[in-house]
Amino acid sequence: MYEFALARMRQSGMKVATVATGGDPSHAPARRAYRKAGFDVEIPSVWMCRKL
């Protein structure tokens, strides 16, 4: 699935693909899948939330 989407992106002329997921333990499987698919650059970020 990843390779199909990435191939289409390349064919369209895109140079970079970005994925995002949570940093908490429940998102560990997603991070593993993205790394396995070749996503190897991590950019630290912080999302701030406020419960209403």
C-alpha positions as a printed Julia matrix, in Angstrom:
52×3 Matrix{Float64}:
   0.0    0.0     0.0
   2.75   2.47    0.94
   4.79   1.7    -2.16
   1.78   2.19   -4.44
   1.04   5.59   -2.92
   4.7    6.63   -2.96
   5.08   5.58   -6.6
   2.07   7.71   -7.58
   3.54  10.64   -5.67
   6.88  10.24   -7.5
   5.08  10.04  -10.86
   3.36  13.32  -10.02
   6.74  14.97   -9.45
   6.65  15.14   -5.68
  10.05  15.09   -3.99
   9.13  14.44   -0.34
   6.44  12.39    1.4
   5.44  13.15    4.97
   3.47  11.08    7.46
   2.48  12.01   11.0
   1.52   9.96   14.01
   1.43  10.31   17.77
   4.49   9.9    19.96
   2.7    7.96   22.67
   2.97   4.17   23.13
  -0.35   3.46   21.41
   1.09   4.81   18.13
   4.24   2.64   18.25
   2.86   0.17   15.65
   2.27   3.03   13.2
   5.79   4.39   13.76
   7.24   0.91   13.12
   5.25   0.58    9.9
   6.38   4.0     8.67
  10.02   3.23    9.46
   9.73  -0.12    7.67
   8.33   1.76    4.64
  11.46   3.95    4.59
  10.38   7.03    6.52
  13.59   7.71    8.45
  13.71  11.43    9.24
  11.94  12.51   12.42
  11.04  16.15   13.04
  10.19  16.86   16.68
   7.01  18.84   17.18
   4.54  19.66   19.91
   0.77  19.83   19.59
  -0.86  21.76   22.39
  -4.41  20.86   23.41
  -6.86  22.11   25.98
  -9.76  20.08   27.22
 -12.98  22.1    27.01
